[in-house]
Amino acid sequence: MHKSVLKKEVLEFLDPKTNENFIDATTGEAGHSLEILKKIQPSGKVLGIELDEKVYLKLKKQKIKNLIMVNNSFVNLEEIVKDKDFGPVSGILFDLGFLSWHIDESKKGFSFLKDEDLDMRYSSKTELTAKKIINLWNENKILEILEEYGEERFARTIANNIVKKRREEPIITTTQLAEVIKSSVPAWYRHKKIHPATKTFQALRITVNDELENIKKALPQALKILKSEGRLAIISFHSLEDRIVKRYFKEKAKEGLLKILTKRPIQTSREEIINNPRSRSAKLRAAIKI
């Protein structure tokens, strides 16, 4: 079961009230949406956007009252809102983390601890897969994404060894790739708390799903959709995402379009991390539309 992070804090900053409408741009298993729905009864609605077809269908079957589900990407936010004639919008939430389901059950190769196909797509409509990157992209392009999206210090050696290995046989599973990565880094790096494949897998997932560019495209749409005094809350899970959000908030605050509600990002409490270790890197930033 996926545990939505920073639930209490999200409610605090979005401040949902009776009969208001909200958008959960990354609905997942609706943990945040359900909490918002409790606060906006009886007539308030949540527009839930979920990119992964299987996750969307699971949620759709539950027929949750006043939750309007859409199988789409938040990069199409304006179009979705227009199509559903949804509004006025009092708040929008982006939870940029992936679901526990993606690691534990999806069999899409998000985890280096399982032997699965190197896919990493949230949506089957996406053409690019991790397998294509690893086996078809040239060494420099692989190096570039490992450095930029993984911030991997041993990116050059890893990229070089990937290309060497695929000459012998295609790298098609997570286990194969994890072994190449392990053999590319020093022993001390292999024995750190964080698995040596973590950053490479992050870089691949970001690239396959165009995650960072999608955030950049969605934020201006969210600001446009929000009514005056509407609130925007964004949970990120690594520095690259958080940097984009921080920069956008600062820029729009200077322009007099946003008031930042979180001077520093809100992080998970020790208690929440104990109950849900996957929440440890979560950061929440919030702002209000002027």
Phi and psi in degrees as a GROMACS rama.xvg file:
@    title "Ramachandran Plot"
@    xaxis  label "Phi"
@    yaxis  label "Psi"
@TYPE xy
-74.1329  136.386  HIS-2
-107.983  114.806  LYS-3
-66.9132  138.262  SER-4
-92.2465  154.961  VAL-5
51.2765  39.2779  LEU-6
-58.1251  -49.5739  LYS-7
-60.3098  -43.1049  LYS-8
-69.0587  -38.3514  GLU-9
-59.8367  -45.4001  VAL-10
-64.2457  -37.7185  LEU-11
-61.7215  -46.0062  GLU-12
-82.4218  -32.6207  PHE-13
-77.2727  -28.5194  LEU-14
50.2695  54.8246  ASP-15
-67.6703  139.128  PRO-16
-126.751  163.764  LYS-17
-44.8865  129.568  THR-18
69.3221  10.4358  ASN-19
-83.5596  160.95  GLU-20
-112.595  139.761  ASN-21
-132.291  160.563  PHE-22
-119.492  127.213  ILE-23
-104.668  100.806  ASP-24
-74.4116  -10.9633  ALA-25
-141.047  73.7457  THR-26
-64.4978  -38.3051  THR-27
58.5669  -122.866  GLY-28
-100.256  18.8406  GLU-29
69.4121  22.1469  ALA-30
-57.4189  -48.292  GLY-31
-71.7458  -41.5286  HIS-32
-58.1094  -42.6575  SER-33
-63.6589  -38.3472  LEU-34
-67.6202  -39.4455  GLU-35
-65.6095  -42.9292  ILE-36
-58.8641  -35.6457  LEU-37
-61.3465  -33.4175  LYS-38
-84.3374  -20.1346  LYS-39
-108.903  13.3287  ILE-40
-60.7338  155.53  GLN-41
-91.9865  -17.2371  PRO-42
-109.262  -8.60237  SER-43
-66.1087  149.252  GLY-44
-127.279  153.045  LYS-45
-116.558  127.006  VAL-46
-91.1951  113.108  LEU-47
-102.674  123.812  GLY-48
-110.049  126.415  ILE-49
-137.486  123.733  GLU-50
-78.8262  -39.4458  LEU-51
-73.9091  121.879  ASP-52
-60.2384  -41.1734  GLU-53
-69.3534  -41.282  LYS-54
-64.616  -42.7259  VAL-55
-58.7744  -47.2378  TYR-56
-65.3631  -38.5111  LEU-57
-58.4836  -43.9715  LYS-58
-73.9138  -39.6369  LEU-59
-59.0044  -38.082  LYS-60
-63.5752  -25.0813  LYS-61
-73.7178  -17.4242  GLN-62
48.2735  57.7737  LYS-63
-75.6959  127.389  ILE-64
-60.3437  132.53  LYS-65
67.4951  12.8363  ASN-66
-104.62  111.965  LEU-67
-95.6304  111.058  ILE-68
-95.9781  141.196  MET-69
-134.589  132.139  VAL-70
-92.9373  93.9782  ASN-71
-163.201  -178.477  ASN-72
-106.41  144.919  SER-73
-64.9808  -10.4854  PHE-74
-66.7208  -18.2306  VAL-75
-104.143  30.4666  ASN-76
-53.5898  -51.4018  LEU-77
-59.5828  -44.8754  GLU-78
-61.6761  -41.8224  GLU-79
-64.814  -45.8537  ILE-80
-62.0425  -41.2759  VAL-81
-65.3587  -44.9866  LYS-82
-62.0532  -38.2758  ASP-83
-89.8197  -3.06225  LYS-84
49.139  51.3245  ASP-85
-100.309  128.909  PHE-86
158.444  178.208  GLY-87
-67.7586  151.148  PRO-88
-102.062  117.299  VAL-89
-88.5874  -18.424  SER-90
-168.22  151.053  GLY-91
-132.957  133.433  ILE-92
-115.857  132.932  LEU-93
-118.233  117.143  PHE-94
-107.836  102.834  ASP-95
-82.2493  2.15368  LEU-96
-79.8519  157.663  GLY-97
-90.8895  163.816  PHE-98
-77.4429  153.626  LEU-99
-58.8261  -33.2174  SER-100
-57.0208  -37.1159  TRP-101
-62.6658  -36.9254  HIS-102
-80.4617  -46.3228  ILE-103
-82.6639  -32.3084  ASP-104
-129.448  -21.0546  GLU-105
-67.1079  -26.6834  SER-106
60.2965  31.379  LYS-107
-102.75  7.13312  LYS-108
81.93  26.9614  GLY-109
-77.6843  -21.1665  PHE-110
-110.395  135.512  SER-111
-83.4551  -2.96294  PHE-112
-92.2347  -3.0419  LEU-113
-123.89  149.687  LYS-114
-89.8683  95.8879  ASP-115
-134.649  166.768  GLU-116
-64.8148  139.455  ASP-117
-78.7137  85.3339  LEU-118
-109.956  -73.8783  ASP-119
71.2414  16.3758  MET-120
-88.0886  135.877  ARG-121
-75.5426  -35.56  TYR-122
-120.385  135.72  SER-123
-68.4622  -12.314  SER-124
-76.8709  -17.1789  LYS-125
-71.2952  130.086  THR-126
-80.5698  -37.888  GLU-127
-75.0221  135.974  LEU-128
-125.412  164.975  THR-129
-63.1991  -34.5403  ALA-130
-61.9467  -40.5281  LYS-131
-65.6084  -42.3124  LYS-132
-60.172  -50.551  ILE-133
-64.493  -35.7275  ILE-134
-100.031  -18.4581  ASN-135
-117.971  -26.0356  LEU-136
-76.0263  149.947  TRP-137
-75.451  164.835  ASN-138
-57.7435  -41.2769  GLU-139
-64.5006  -37.2218  ASN-140
-69.57  -38.2575  LYS-141
-65.3538  -45.2867  ILE-142
-56.0819  -44.1655  LEU-143
-59.703  -46.4805  GLU-144
-72.555  -32.6251  ILE-145
-66.3168  -37.2268  LEU-146
-74.8397  -45.4223  GLU-147
-77.1072  -47.2403  GLU-148
-97.7885  -19.5728  TYR-149
-104.51  -17.2762  GLY-150
47.757  44.0557  GLU-151
-88.0044  119.531  GLU-152
-68.9921  -25.0615  ARG-153
-104.759  29.637  PHE-154
-57.0657  -41.1322  ALA-155
-63.5252  -46.2894  ARG-156
-66.0253  -41.6043  THR-157
-62.7599  -47.9502  ILE-158
-60.1478  -42.5069  ALA-159
-63.2626  -43.3938  ASN-160
-72.0057  -29.742  ASN-161
-62.2284  -46.8559  ILE-162
-64.6025  -40.0561  VAL-163
-62.9501  -45.5922  LYS-164
-65.3225  -41.2239  LYS-165
-69.7684  -18.156  ARG-166
-68.583  -30.5935  ARG-167
-79.4809  -44.0555  GLU-168
-162.404  151.127  GLU-169
-61.8572  143.073  PRO-170
-94.4229  104.609  ILE-171
-116.988  -10.7984  ILE-172
-122.491  160.752  THR-173
-61.8277  -38.4586  THR-174
-64.694  -43.4996  THR-175
-58.2399  -46.958  GLN-176
-65.8633  -43.2046  LEU-177
-59.7975  -37.4547  ALA-178
-66.3622  -40.8395  GLU-179
-61.9707  -43.348  VAL-180
-64.1801  -46.4186  ILE-181
-58.6046  -39.4843  LYS-182
-75.561  -8.20509  SER-183
-97.4849  -8.66894  SER-184
-117.933  156.902  VAL-185
-65.8349  159.808  PRO-186
-58.0786  -41.6854  ALA-187
-61.7469  -32.2727  TRP-188
-73.849  -32.0009  TYR-189
-69.6749  -24.0209  ARG-190
-102.509  14.4064  HIS-191
-74.7157  167.661  LYS-192
-57.8718  -43.8  LYS-193
-84.9869  131.58  ILE-194
-59.1416  138.063  HIS-195
-60.3707  -18.8359  PRO-196
-87.3838  -8.57002  ALA-197
-53.8314  -51.0427  THR-198
-70.5249  -35.6141  LYS-199
-65.889  -43.6968  THR-200
-65.1126  -37.7074  PHE-201
-60.5295  -47.046  GLN-202
-60.6711  -41.161  ALA-203
-66.2761  -44.8304  LEU-204
-62.5631  -43.174  ARG-205
-61.2909  -43.2999  ILE-206
-67.6996  -47.1087  THR-207
-57.7718  -42.7023  VAL-208
-99.1966  5.26302  ASN-209
50.6944  43.2258  ASP-210
-62.4945  -45.8414  GLU-211
-70.7003  -40.6438  LEU-212
-65.4772  -36.3255  GLU-213
-64.2147  -37.8383  ASN-214
-63.1341  -45.6793  ILE-215
-59.1874  -36.9597  LYS-216
-76.3459  -31.8736  LYS-217
-80.7494  -33.7335  ALA-218
-58.6165  -46.4485  LEU-219
-63.2725  -33.1471  PRO-220
-66.3765  -41.2897  GLN-221
-61.6507  -44.1861  ALA-222
-62.1129  -40.767  LEU-223
-65.3377  -39.6823  LYS-224
-72.9997  -36.0992  ILE-225
-59.9739  139.561  LEU-226
-74.583  167.567  LYS-227
-59.4163  135.185  SER-228
73.3522  6.99775  GLU-229
-71.476  154.672  GLY-230
-115.388  146.734  ARG-231
-124.778  124.29  LEU-232
-124.824  131.538  ALA-233
-132.715  125.014  ILE-234
-105.318  120.917  ILE-235
-114.143  163.477  SER-236
-126.096  -2.6789  PHE-237
-150.467  165.357  HIS-238
-61.2829  -31.4072  SER-239
-65.1342  -44.1161  LEU-240
-65.5132  -48.7361  GLU-241
-59.9515  -37.5392  ASP-242
-62.014  -42.1545  ARG-243
-62.6802  -45.9687  ILE-244
-64.9227  -47.2764  VAL-245
-57.9799  -46.1943  LYS-246
-63.8077  -42.8015  ARG-247
-64.9198  -45.4959  TYR-248
-59.7962  -45.2818  PHE-249
-62.5265  -44.3535  LYS-250
-60.7577  -46.521  GLU-251
-74.7327  -27.6257  LYS-252
-67.0297  -40.3348  ALA-253
-63.1462  -34.6215  LYS-254
-79.5253  -4.49459  GLU-255
77.8283  21.9701  GLY-256
-101.677  -21.3416  LEU-257
-133.9  148.496  LEU-258
-113.816  121.44  LYS-259
-76.7429  129.383  ILE-260
-95.8519  -16.3896  LEU-261
-120.997  101.661  THR-262
-61.0128  -38.8114  LYS-263
-123.949  152.632  ARG-264
-62.8299  142.248  PRO-265
-82.7818  128.644  ILE-266
-110.878  163.622  GLN-267
-68.772  145.769  THR-268
-74.4672  163.279  SER-269
-58.0991  -39.8302  ARG-270
-62.7323  -43.0996  GLU-271
-66.382  -38.2359  GLU-272
-64.9279  -38.4781  ILE-273
-62.9938  -43.5528  ILE-274
-74.2579  -27.5933  ASN-275
-146.625  84.5352  ASN-276
-55.0543  -27.2106  PRO-277
-70.5194  -8.01874  ARG-278
-86.6926  -4.87332  SER-279
-60.3868  -29.7336  ARG-280
-97.5759  4.7151  SER-281
-68.8394  138.495  ALA-282
-134.642  132.111  LYS-283
-111.026  128.962  LEU-284
-121.833  143.654  ARG-285
-139.846  151.29  ALA-286
-150.713  161.997  ALA-287
-121.062  138.053  ILE-288
-76.4825  129.672  LYS-289
